[in-house]
Amino acid sequence: MPSSPLKGHIEVASAAILFGTIGIFVSLVNRMPIGSIIFYRLLFGITAIAIFFACCGRLGELRLKEKRRYIFLLGILEAGTMLSYFISVKHTTVAIAVLLLYTAPIYVTLLSPLLLKEPVTRRSLSALVLSMAGVILVIQPGTVFQDMDSMYAIGLLCGLISGLLYACMILTSRYLKSYYTGTAQAAWAIIITLVIFLPYSTAISSGVLLDNLHLLILLGLLPTAASLTLYFSGLAYVRAQNASIISLLEPASAVVFAAIILSQPITSSVLVGGGLILVGALVVSGAGAAGARA
């Protein structure tokens, strides 16, 4: 049996790789609106998580206490992040969508001084410059305003929005960490998002649902229930700095999966720009950890 630290690192790495499959499943689902994909993903995911919590005797962990408005806000941000990210996947490529999602550290760096009173360090500013350069390379704004398809441009915009909303989720989660565990936050965010997208449960025919049922079940079980369970289990044994670095396996694996499974091309500008975004996220992770140790 592996030691607890090694077990924790393996669990966080496995969770990151599973998260990286989200865009693949979204791309493979056919004839379903984004809202319906989100609803059924979360329905199967929260069902599996509820069964896991019940078997472990941890249902009491989900009890709502203080700061309920912020839990509700977390759910709204989760819904917005998922919607904008899925739209970006559908109208650009998995690689571009996931890399734009990982612009979140840029926004966290900009918003932390305002919302959490955290100072901006030189290291954070360096990471910000690297990430912004990466974004410019990934979206290539010169081509967006020329002959690019309008839906592709919308996909790029939604990718940037997903990064902003994801950053707001991170900041809200940091604020709530003294009141709710990470697993409780994740579970309530899923429940609230599920309610928001409830109208989409009947937006498709039974035939379309059955055709995509195997993909939706896997989407709910693997990069939702299993990944969240593994991630929060591993966090108990992994330092925050290491977890942030290991989490970079998500965009890296997503790009690889998209190339292998979906045969989506990866241009040199996406590779270089994505590398800059990930280096920026890596530098921010190191800066955050250094600040925590000080």
N, C-alpha and C positions, 0 to 999 in steps of 0.2 A: 504493500500500500504506500502511495506517495505521502510525503510529509505534508502538514497543513499548508505551509507557504507555497509549496510546489502545487498542491491541489488547488489552492486559490488562484494561482497564475494560470493553470490549465483551464479552470472554469471561466475566468474572465476572457481569456483568449478564445475559447469555444463560443462564448456568448457573442463576442465581436464578429467572428466569422459567420455565425448564424444571422446576426443583424445584417450582414452584407448580402444575404440572399433576398432581402425584401424586394428590391427593385426587379429581381429576376422573376419572382412570382407575379408581381404587378404587371410586368410586360407580357407574361404568358396567359393571363386571364383574358378571355375574349367576350365581347358584347355585353360588358357590364359597366355601368357608370362608376366613377371613382367612389362616390358615396356608398354604393352597395358593396364594393370591395372592402372599404374600411369597416363597414358595419359587420360583415360576416367574418372578417379577420379577427375583429375584437370579440365577437360573440364566441367563437371557438376558443380564442385565447383566454378570455376571462373565465370560461367554463373550466378549462384545464387548471388555471391558477386557483380557482375556488376549491376544486377537488383536492389539489395539493395542500392548500392551507387547512382544509378540513381534516385531511389525513394526518397532518403534522400538529393538529391542535392549536393552530395559530390564528383562528378566525377573529379572536379578540383584538389582534393587532390592527385590524381594519376599523376599529371603533373611531368614529369622528369625535374630535375633542375641540381644541382651540383652533383659531385661524381657518374656519371653514370657508370663508370667502376666498382665501388664497388657494385652498384645495380646488374650489370651483374654477378659479382663474387658471390653475394648472391644467385642469381638464380642457378648458377652452383653448389654451395654448397648444396642448397635445393635438386637439382636433384640427386646428389651423396648420400646425406643422405637418401632420400626416397628409392633409388635403393638398397643400401646396407642393409637398415632396412628390406625392403620387402623380400630380399633374405634370410636374417637371419630368418625371420618369417617362410618362406617356408621350410627351411632345419633344423631348430631346433624346438623350441616351442615359443609360444607367450610370455610366462613368461621370458624365457632366452633372447629373442630378445629385449624386452622392457627394461629389466634391464641393458643389455649391452649398449643400447642407452643412458641410464641415467648414463653412465660413463663420459658423457660430462663434468661435473664439475671437474673431474680429469684433463682433458686436458686444461680446462679454467684456472685452478690453475697454471699449468705448463707454459702455453703460455702467460698469462696476463703480467708477468714482461717483456717479450721480445717484445710483440706487443703493449701493452697499457701502459707500464711503471708503472703498478700497483704492489706494493710490496707484497711479500708472507709473510703472518703472521703465527704465531705458530698455530693459529686456522685452517688456510687453510692447513697447513702441516698435522695436525691431521686428518682432513677430507680426505686428500689424502691417508694417510695410511689406514684408515678405508675402503675407497672405493676400493683401490687396493686389500686388503684382501678379500673384497666381490667378486671382479671379479675372483680371484683365486678359490674361493669356487663355483662360478656359472659355470665357464667353466671347472674346474677340469682338468688342463693340464696334469696330470699323465695319465688320460685315453685317452686324445686326441691322444697321440702318441703311443698307444697300438693297440687295436682292434676296434677303433671307425671308423665308416663309413666316407669316405672322404668328402662326401657332408655335413655331420654334422659338420666336422671340418671347411669347407668353410663357413658354416652358422655362426659358432662362430667368425671366422675372420671378416666376414662382419658385425657382430654385433658390434665388437670393432671399426671397421672403421666408422660405422654409428655414434658412440659416438664421435669420433674424428671430423668428418665432422660437426656434430651438434654443437660441441664446437666452431668450426671455424665460423659457422653461428651466434652464440651468439656474438662472438667477432666482427664480421663484422657489425652486427646490432647495437652493442654499438657504433661503430665508426660513423654509419650513423644517429644516433638518433637526432643529431642537424640539420639534413638536410631533413629527411623524417619521417613522422609519422609511427607508428608501422603497421597500416593497409595498408599504401601505400607500405611499404617494403614487407609485406606479399603478397599483390596483385601482385607486380612486380616479386617477386620470383616465384609465381605460373605461371605467364604468360611466363617467360623465361624457366621454367622447361617444360611447355606444348609444347613450340616450340622445345626443345631438343628431346622430346619423340614423336614428330609428326609422324615420320616414322612408329611407332608402331600402328598408328590409322588404318592402313590397313593390319596389320600382322595377323589378325584373320578373320574367315568367319563370315558372317552375322548371321548364326545359333548360333555360339558360343557367339557372342555379345548379341543376344536376350536372350539366356539362362541365361546370367549373368547380364542382363540389370538392374534388380531390385536391385541387390547388388551394382552395380557400381553407380547407382543414389543415393542410400542411403549413400555410401562411400563418394560421392561428396558433399552431402547435410549436413550430420550429423557431422562426424569428420573432415570436411574441412570448408565448408561455415559457418555453424551454430557455430561450435566451435571457429573459428577465430573471428567471429563477437561478440560472447559473451565474449571471452577473452579480446579483446581490448576495448570493452565497459566497462567491469568490472575494467580494469586497471585504468580507470579515477577516481575510488573511493577507490582503494585498494593500500596500501603501497607496494613497490617492495618486501620487505622482506616477507610480508604476501602472496603475489602472488606466490613467489617462493615456499613457504611451501605448499600452497594449490595445486600447480601444481603437487606435489608428489602423488596426487590422481590418476594421469594418470597411472603410472606403477602399483600402487596398484590395481586399478580397472581392468586393463588389465589382471593381474594375476587371479583375481576372475572371470572375464568373460570367460577366457580360460578354467578354471576348470569347470565352470557351463555349458557353451554352447558347447565347443569342447571336454570336458572330458579329457583334457590334464593333465597328472599327475604332481604334484608339489613335488619335492623331498625336503628332509630336508636341503640339501646343498644349493639348490636354494633359499629356504626360508631364511636361515641364511645369505647367501651371498647377496641376494637381500636386506635384512634388513640393512646390513652394507653399501651397496651402497647408499641406501636412507638416512641413518643417515649421511653419508658423505656429500650428497647433501644438507641435512638440515643444517648441520654445516657451509658449504660454504655459503649458503643463509644468515645465521645469521652473518657470518663474513663480507659479502658484505654490508649488511645493516648497520652494526656497522661502517664500513669504510665510508659509505655515510653520516652518521650522524656526524662524527668527524669534 
